[in-house]
Amino acid sequence: MRQRVVLVALTAALVAVVLLAVPLALAIRSSLYADQRDTLERSALAGAVRVSPDYVTGDPVELPEPPAGGHLGLYDLRSRLRAGSGPRSGDAPVRRALGGEAVRGHSGSDLVVTVPVSHAEQVIGVVRVSAPAASVSDRVLVAWAVLLGVAAMALAVAVVVARRQARVLAAPLEDLSRHCRAVTEGDLNARAARSSIAEIDQVARTHNEMLHSLSELLRHERDFTANASHQLRTPLTGLQLALEAGLAQDDAGLRPVLTEALATTHRLHHTVEEVLRLSGAAKVSPSAAGKIAVGQLLRDAEERWHGLFARDGRRLECAARDTPTDVLVPGAPVSEVLGILLDNARVHGRGTVRVTVRDLEDALAFDVSDEGAVAGEPARLFDRGHRGGGPGAGIGLALARDLAVSLGGRISLSSAHPATFTLLIPVDEDEAQGAPD
C-alpha cells in the first residue's frame, strides 16, 4: 500500500509540475525575447534622437554604443550605411522602416529593431540595431535549467511528503491486518487499536463491534454444546442402565420390548455424540472413529429400517455390489448419514428403496435410491432450512453433508429421477484389506 500511495502522490505532483512548468517555460522564453527587443528598441530610439537633419550634407553623427556583440547604424533613404556598424546595404527591416514604421523582427541569426528618423514629418533615415539571437537563447536555456531544477526539487519534496503520509496511512491498516490475522489464528480477544485517521478508526470500531458480537455468539454456542452434552448424555446413560437392569429380570414378555428400547437408546446416544462432535468442527481421524465392516453396516441398517418401510408397504434392499463386505468404514458417522438418507427416502420418496455400495478403489460410494423424483434445484437441496416450515425443517440433508465433509468425503444428488443420493467415503489401503481375523 505504501508504494501505491507514493506512486499516486508522485503522479499527481508530476502532473501538477508539468501543467505549471510548461506554460511557465514558454512564458520565460517569450519574456526574455521581448526584453531583448525592448532593449534594442531603446537603443535605436536613443540613436535616432542624436541624428541631425544635416547628416545628409556630411555632418558627422555621434551614435551611442551598440549592444554587446551587436550593431547600431544609421541608414539613409537609399538604404546605405552612413554611420555606425551593420550591413552596408539595408535589409528588409530597414526598407520597411523607411515607410515610417518601427520594425521588430529577425534578420538571419540576429534580432533586429529599426526606427525611422523623421524631420518636418518626413523620414530622413533609419536607425538599425541588432544583437545575436544566440545570446537570448543561452539565457532562455539557463532559465529553463533553473526551472527544471526547481521542478526536480518540488518532486523530491513531494516524494518525501508522500512517503511520510504513506507511513501515516499504512501503519494503522497494517495493524488492522495483523489484528485480523490474529483473529484468524483463533485469538478472539484481540482488538484493533485507535489511530489518528477517522475513516480507519471507523473501520476498526466496526470490526471490533463485529468481533465482540461474534465472540458472544460463539460463547453462547459453546455453552449450548456443553449444556446439551451434560443434559442429554446423563439421562441417556440413566435410561440405558435402567433398560439393562430390566433385561436382567426374567420377564420373557418384556424382553423383546426392552431389547428394542435399549437398541434405540444406543442409536440415540450415537446420534447425540455425532451431533456434538460435529459442533466442534473437527474431522474424524481413522484412529478416533470407531470402525465397522461394510457388511455389518448394511445388516444393521436393514434391521433398523426394514420394519419402518414394511409398515408403509414398501421394500428396503441393501447390497454390496462388487465390494468386499469386510472393508472398514467409520461406523457411527456413516450410519448416521445413511439413516438421514433413508429417512428422507421414507418421507419424501416412494416405491422400493435400495442401498448399494460400490468400490471406487480409493473410496466407497453408498447409493441410496428410491422410485420417486427430486424437484427443485439440486444445488439447494443441502442448504439448511431450504424446505421452509418450522424449526428443524430442511436440516437432515444439511446435517448429512456436514457429517460427510467431517469424514473427508462428500454427498451429492447423483440422479433426480429416480431419486438417488450418493455418499463418497475415502478408504485407506489398510482399511480396504478388511477387518483382522
C-alpha positions as CSV (number, residue, x, y, z in Angstrom):
1,M,0.0,0.0,0.0
2,R,2.8,2.4,0.8
3,Q,4.2,2.1,-2.7
4,R,0.8,2.8,-4.2
5,V,0.3,5.9,-2.0
6,V,3.8,7.2,-3.0
7,L,3.1,6.4,-6.7
8,V,-0.3,8.2,-6.6
9,A,1.2,11.3,-4.9
10,L,4.2,11.4,-7.2
11,T,1.9,11.1,-10.3
12,A,-0.2,13.9,-9.0
13,A,2.8,16.1,-8.3
14,L,4.3,15.3,-11.7
15,V,1.1,16.2,-13.5
16,A,0.9,19.5,-11.5
17,V,4.6,20.3,-12.2
18,V,4.1,19.6,-15.9
19,L,1.0,21.7,-16.1
20,L,2.7,24.6,-14.4
21,A,6.2,24.3,-15.7
22,V,5.5,24.0,-19.5
23,P,3.4,27.3,-19.7
24,L,6.0,28.9,-17.4
25,A,8.8,27.9,-19.6
26,L,7.1,29.3,-22.7
27,A,6.3,32.5,-20.8
28,I,10.0,32.8,-19.7
29,R,11.2,32.3,-23.3
30,S,8.7,34.9,-24.6
31,S,9.6,37.4,-21.9
32,L,13.4,37.2,-22.5
33,Y,13.0,37.7,-26.2
34,A,10.6,40.6,-25.6
35,D,13.0,42.1,-23.1
36,Q,15.9,41.9,-25.6
37,R,13.7,43.6,-28.3
38,D,12.7,46.3,-25.9
39,T,16.4,46.9,-25.1
40,L,17.2,47.1,-28.8
41,E,14.3,49.5,-29.4
42,R,15.5,51.8,-26.6
43,S,19.0,51.8,-28.1
44,A,17.5,52.6,-31.6
45,L,15.4,55.4,-30.2
46,A,18.4,56.8,-28.3
47,G,20.4,56.7,-31.6
48,A,17.5,58.4,-33.6
49,V,17.4,61.3,-31.2
50,R,21.1,62.1,-31.9
51,V,20.7,62.1,-35.6
52,S,20.7,65.7,-37.1
53,P,19.0,66.5,-40.4
54,D,22.3,67.8,-41.5
55,Y,23.8,64.4,-41.7
56,V,22.8,64.2,-45.3
57,T,25.2,67.1,-46.1
58,G,28.1,65.3,-44.4
59,D,27.6,66.5,-40.8
60,P,29.0,63.7,-38.5
61,V,26.6,61.7,-36.4
62,E,27.5,60.6,-32.9
63,L,25.6,57.4,-32.3
64,P,25.5,55.6,-28.9
65,E,27.4,52.4,-28.2
66,P,25.8,49.3,-29.8
67,P,24.6,46.4,-27.6
68,A,27.2,43.8,-26.6
69,G,28.0,41.7,-29.6
70,G,25.6,43.7,-31.8
71,H,25.5,46.5,-34.3
72,L,23.9,50.0,-34.4
73,G,23.9,52.0,-37.6
74,L,22.3,54.9,-39.4
75,Y,20.9,54.3,-43.0
76,D,19.9,57.0,-45.5
77,L,16.9,56.9,-47.8
78,R,18.8,54.7,-50.2
79,S,19.4,52.1,-47.5
80,R,23.1,52.9,-47.4
81,L,25.0,52.7,-44.1
82,R,26.0,56.3,-43.2
83,A,27.2,55.9,-39.6
84,G,27.8,53.2,-37.0
85,S,28.0,49.5,-37.8
86,G,25.9,46.9,-39.6
87,P,25.4,45.6,-43.1
88,R,26.5,48.1,-45.7
89,S,23.2,47.8,-47.5
90,G,20.0,47.9,-45.6
91,D,18.0,44.7,-45.2
92,A,14.2,44.2,-45.2
93,P,13.6,45.7,-41.7
94,V,15.4,48.9,-42.9
95,R,13.4,49.1,-46.0
96,R,10.2,48.7,-44.1
97,A,11.2,51.3,-41.6
98,L,11.7,53.8,-44.5
99,G,7.9,53.6,-44.8
100,G,7.6,55.3,-41.5
101,E,7.0,52.4,-39.0
102,A,9.2,50.9,-36.4
103,V,10.1,47.2,-37.1
104,R,10.9,44.4,-34.6
105,G,12.0,41.2,-36.3
106,H,14.7,38.9,-37.4
107,S,17.5,39.1,-40.0
108,G,19.5,36.0,-40.3
109,S,20.6,34.9,-36.9
110,D,20.1,38.3,-35.3
111,L,17.3,40.1,-33.6
112,V,16.7,43.4,-35.4
113,V,14.9,46.6,-34.5
114,T,14.6,49.5,-36.9
115,V,13.3,53.0,-36.1
116,P,12.7,55.7,-38.7
117,V,14.3,59.2,-38.2
118,S,11.9,62.0,-39.0
119,H,12.2,65.7,-39.7
120,A,9.4,68.0,-40.6
121,E,7.1,65.0,-40.8
122,Q,9.4,63.4,-43.4
123,V,11.6,60.2,-43.0
124,I,15.2,61.2,-43.5
125,G,16.8,58.0,-42.3
126,V,16.6,54.8,-40.3
127,V,18.5,53.6,-37.2
128,R,19.0,49.9,-37.2
129,V,20.0,48.0,-34.0
130,S,20.8,44.2,-34.0
131,A,22.0,41.6,-31.5
132,P,22.7,37.9,-31.9
133,A,19.6,35.7,-31.1
134,A,22.0,33.1,-29.6
135,S,22.7,35.3,-26.6
136,V,18.9,35.3,-25.8
137,S,18.7,31.5,-26.4
138,D,21.5,31.0,-23.9
139,R,19.6,33.0,-21.3
140,V,16.5,31.0,-22.1
141,L,18.3,27.7,-21.6
142,V,19.8,28.9,-18.3
143,A,16.3,30.0,-17.1
144,W,14.9,26.6,-18.2
145,A,17.7,24.8,-16.3
146,V,16.8,26.7,-13.2
147,L,13.1,25.9,-13.7
148,L,13.9,22.2,-14.2
149,G,15.9,22.2,-11.0
150,V,13.1,23.8,-9.1
151,A,10.7,21.2,-10.6
152,A,13.0,18.3,-9.6
153,M,13.3,19.7,-6.1
154,A,9.5,20.0,-5.9
155,L,9.1,16.4,-7.0
156,A,11.7,15.3,-4.4
157,V,9.8,17.2,-1.7
158,A,6.6,15.5,-2.9
159,V,8.2,12.1,-2.7
160,V,9.4,12.8,0.9
161,V,6.0,14.1,1.9
162,A,4.2,11.2,0.2
163,R,6.4,8.6,1.9
164,R,5.6,10.2,5.3
165,Q,1.9,10.2,4.5
166,A,2.1,6.7,3.2
167,R,3.6,5.6,6.6
168,V,0.8,7.5,8.4
169,L,-1.9,5.9,6.3
170,A,-0.4,2.4,6.1
171,A,0.6,1.9,9.7
172,P,-3.0,1.6,11.1
173,L,-4.1,-0.5,8.2
174,E,-1.1,-2.8,8.8
175,D,-2.0,-3.0,12.5
176,L,-5.6,-3.9,11.5
177,S,-4.3,-6.6,9.1
178,R,-2.2,-8.1,11.9
179,H,-5.2,-8.0,14.2
180,C,-7.3,-9.8,11.7
181,R,-4.6,-12.4,11.2
182,A,-4.5,-12.9,15.0
183,V,-8.3,-13.4,15.0
184,T,-8.0,-15.8,12.1
185,E,-5.5,-17.8,14.2
186,G,-8.0,-18.0,17.0
187,D,-7.3,-15.0,19.2
188,L,-10.9,-13.6,19.6
189,N,-9.7,-11.3,22.4
190,A,-7.6,-9.2,20.0
191,R,-9.0,-5.7,19.4
192,A,-7.9,-3.2,16.7
193,A,-6.2,-0.1,18.2
194,R,-7.2,3.5,17.5
195,S,-5.3,5.7,15.0
196,S,-5.2,9.3,14.0
197,I,-7.3,8.7,10.9
198,A,-11.1,9.0,11.4
199,E,-12.1,6.7,8.5
200,I,-9.7,3.9,9.6
201,D,-10.9,4.3,13.2
202,Q,-14.5,3.9,12.0
203,V,-13.5,0.6,10.3
204,A,-11.6,-0.5,13.4
205,R,-14.6,0.3,15.6
206,T,-17.0,-1.6,13.3
207,H,-14.6,-4.5,13.2
208,N,-14.3,-4.6,17.0
209,E,-18.1,-4.5,17.4
210,M,-18.4,-7.3,14.9
211,L,-15.8,-9.3,16.7
212,H,-17.5,-8.8,20.0
213,S,-20.8,-9.9,18.6
214,L,-19.1,-13.0,17.1
215,S,-17.3,-13.8,20.4
216,E,-20.7,-13.6,22.2
217,L,-22.3,-15.8,19.6
218,L,-19.5,-18.4,19.8
219,R,-19.7,-18.3,23.6
220,H,-23.4,-19.0,23.5
221,E,-22.8,-21.9,21.1
222,R,-20.1,-23.3,23.3
223,D,-22.3,-23.0,26.3
224,F,-25.2,-24.7,24.4
225,T,-22.9,-27.5,23.3
226,A,-21.7,-28.0,26.9
227,N,-25.2,-27.9,28.3
228,A,-26.5,-30.3,25.6
229,S,-23.6,-32.6,26.3
230,H,-24.4,-32.7,30.0
231,Q,-28.2,-32.6,29.8
232,L,-28.5,-35.3,27.1
233,R,-25.8,-37.7,28.0
234,T,-26.7,-38.0,31.7
235,P,-30.4,-39.0,31.2
236,L,-29.5,-41.3,28.2
237,T,-26.9,-43.1,30.4
238,G,-29.5,-43.5,33.1
239,L,-32.1,-44.8,30.7
240,Q,-29.6,-47.3,29.3
241,L,-28.8,-48.5,32.8
242,A,-32.5,-48.9,33.6
243,L,-33.2,-50.8,30.5
244,E,-30.2,-53.1,31.1
245,A,-31.5,-53.7,34.6
246,G,-34.9,-54.6,33.2
247,L,-33.3,-57.1,30.8
248,A,-31.7,-58.7,33.8
249,Q,-35.1,-59.7,35.0
250,D,-36.8,-63.0,34.0
251,D,-39.8,-61.4,32.4
252,A,-39.8,-63.0,28.9
253,G,-42.7,-60.9,27.7
254,L,-40.9,-57.6,28.3
255,R,-37.5,-58.8,27.0
256,P,-38.1,-58.1,23.2
257,V,-39.5,-54.6,24.0
258,L,-36.7,-53.8,26.4
259,T,-34.2,-55.0,23.8
260,E,-35.6,-52.8,21.1
261,A,-35.8,-49.8,23.5
262,L,-32.1,-50.4,24.6
263,A,-31.0,-50.5,20.9
264,T,-32.9,-47.3,20.2
265,T,-31.2,-45.5,23.2
266,H,-27.9,-46.7,21.9
267,R,-28.6,-45.3,18.5
268,L,-29.8,-42.0,20.1
269,H,-26.6,-41.9,22.1
270,H,-24.5,-42.3,19.0
271,T,-26.6,-39.6,17.3
272,V,-26.0,-37.2,20.1
273,E,-22.3,-38.0,20.1
274,E,-22.1,-37.3,16.4
275,V,-24.0,-34.0,16.6
276,L,-21.9,-32.8,19.5
277,R,-18.7,-33.9,17.7
278,L,-19.8,-32.1,14.6
279,S,-20.4,-28.9,16.6
280,G,-16.7,-29.0,17.4
281,A,-15.9,-28.7,13.6
282,A,-13.3,-31.5,13.9
283,K,-12.7,-34.1,11.2
284,V,-12.9,-37.8,12.1
285,S,-9.5,-39.3,12.1
286,P,-9.2,-43.1,11.3
287,S,-7.8,-43.8,14.7
288,A,-10.5,-41.8,16.6
289,A,-13.6,-43.1,14.7
290,G,-15.0,-46.5,15.5
291,K,-14.7,-48.8,12.6
292,I,-17.3,-51.2,11.3
293,A,-17.3,-53.6,8.3
294,V,-19.5,-52.6,5.3
295,G,-21.4,-55.9,5.5
296,Q,-22.3,-55.3,9.2
297,L,-23.2,-51.7,8.5
298,L,-25.7,-52.8,5.8
299,R,-27.2,-55.5,8.0
300,D,-27.6,-53.0,10.9
301,A,-29.3,-50.5,8.5
302,E,-31.6,-53.2,7.1
303,E,-32.5,-54.4,10.6
304,R,-33.3,-50.9,11.8
305,W,-35.2,-49.6,8.8
306,H,-36.9,-52.7,7.4
307,G,-39.9,-52.6,9.7
308,L,-40.5,-48.9,9.2
309,F,-40.7,-49.3,5.4
310,A,-42.7,-52.5,5.7
311,R,-45.4,-50.6,7.7
312,D,-45.8,-48.3,4.7
313,G,-46.0,-51.2,2.3
314,R,-42.5,-50.5,0.8
315,R,-39.4,-52.6,0.4
316,L,-35.8,-52.0,1.5
317,E,-32.9,-53.7,-0.3
318,C,-29.3,-53.4,0.9
319,A,-26.4,-54.9,-1.2
320,A,-22.7,-54.5,-1.7
321,R,-22.0,-54.5,-5.4
322,D,-18.5,-56.0,-6.2
323,T,-17.4,-54.6,-2.8
324,P,-15.7,-56.8,-0.1
325,T,-18.1,-56.7,2.8
326,D,-15.2,-56.7,5.3
327,V,-13.9,-53.2,4.3
328,L,-13.9,-51.0,7.3
329,V,-15.6,-47.6,7.5
330,P,-16.2,-45.1,10.3
331,G,-19.3,-46.7,11.9
332,A,-21.3,-44.1,13.7
333,P,-21.0,-41.2,11.3
334,V,-21.6,-43.3,8.1
335,S,-24.6,-45.0,9.8
336,E,-25.9,-41.6,10.8
337,V,-25.7,-40.3,7.2
338,L,-27.3,-43.4,5.8
339,G,-30.1,-43.0,8.4
340,I,-30.7,-39.5,7.3
341,L,-30.8,-40.5,3.6
342,L,-33.1,-43.5,4.4
343,D,-35.5,-41.3,6.4
344,N,-35.5,-38.8,3.6
345,A,-36.4,-41.6,1.1
346,R,-39.2,-42.8,3.5
347,V,-40.8,-39.4,4.0
348,H,-40.3,-37.9,0.5
349,G,-39.8,-40.8,-1.8
350,R,-41.9,-43.7,-2.9
351,G,-41.6,-47.4,-4.0
352,T,-38.6,-49.7,-3.3
353,V,-35.6,-48.1,-1.5
354,R,-32.2,-49.6,-2.4
355,V,-28.9,-49.1,-0.6
356,T,-26.0,-50.1,-2.8
357,V,-22.2,-49.9,-2.0
358,R,-19.8,-49.6,-4.9
359,D,-16.0,-49.9,-4.8
360,L,-14.1,-47.0,-6.4
361,E,-10.6,-48.3,-5.3
362,D,-9.7,-45.3,-3.1
363,A,-13.3,-44.6,-1.9
364,L,-16.6,-46.3,-1.3
365,A,-19.8,-45.0,-2.9
366,F,-23.1,-45.5,-0.9
367,D,-26.1,-45.0,-3.2
368,V,-29.5,-44.6,-1.6
369,S,-32.2,-44.6,-4.2
370,D,-36.0,-44.9,-4.5
371,E,-38.6,-44.8,-7.3
372,G,-39.5,-41.2,-6.7
373,A,-38.2,-37.9,-8.2
374,V,-36.5,-34.9,-6.7
375,A,-38.0,-31.5,-7.6
376,G,-36.3,-28.1,-7.3
377,E,-32.7,-27.0,-7.7
378,P,-30.2,-29.8,-6.8
379,A,-27.7,-27.2,-5.6
380,R,-30.1,-26.0,-2.8
381,L,-31.1,-29.5,-1.5
382,F,-28.3,-29.4,1.0
383,D,-28.9,-25.8,2.2
384,R,-30.1,-25.7,5.8
385,G,-33.8,-24.9,6.0
386,H,-34.3,-24.9,2.2
387,R,-37.7,-26.5,2.6
388,G,-39.1,-23.7,4.8
389,G,-41.6,-24.6,7.5
390,G,-40.9,-24.5,11.3
391,P,-37.7,-25.1,13.2
392,G,-35.9,-28.2,12.2
393,A,-37.4,-28.3,8.7
394,G,-34.8,-28.9,5.9
395,I,-32.0,-29.8,8.3
396,G,-31.5,-33.5,7.6
397,L,-29.6,-33.3,4.3
398,A,-27.6,-30.3,5.5
399,L,-26.5,-32.4,8.6
400,A,-25.7,-35.3,6.3
401,R,-23.5,-33.1,4.2
402,D,-21.6,-31.7,7.2
403,L,-21.1,-35.2,8.6
404,A,-19.8,-36.4,5.2
405,V,-17.4,-33.4,5.0
406,S,-16.1,-34.2,8.5
407,L,-15.2,-37.7,7.2
408,G,-13.3,-36.2,4.3
409,G,-16.0,-37.3,1.9
410,R,-19.0,-35.6,0.2
411,I,-22.6,-36.3,-0.6
412,S,-24.5,-35.3,-3.7
413,L,-27.6,-35.9,-5.7
414,S,-26.4,-38.2,-8.5
415,S,-29.8,-38.7,-10.1
416,A,-33.1,-36.7,-9.9
417,H,-35.2,-39.5,-11.4
418,P,-35.1,-42.0,-9.9
419,A,-34.0,-40.1,-6.8
420,T,-30.5,-41.2,-5.9
421,F,-28.2,-39.7,-3.3
422,T,-24.5,-40.8,-3.3
423,L,-22.2,-40.7,-0.3
424,L,-18.5,-40.9,-1.1
425,I,-16.2,-42.0,1.7
426,P,-12.4,-42.2,1.3
427,V,-10.9,-45.6,2.3
428,D,-7.3,-46.1,3.3
429,E,-5.4,-49.0,1.8
430,D,-5.2,-50.7,5.3
431,E,-9.0,-50.3,5.7
432,A,-9.5,-51.8,2.2
433,Q,-7.8,-55.0,3.4
434,G,-10.7,-55.7,5.7
435,A,-11.1,-56.5,9.4
436,P,-8.4,-58.5,11.1
437,D,-9.1,-62.2,11.7
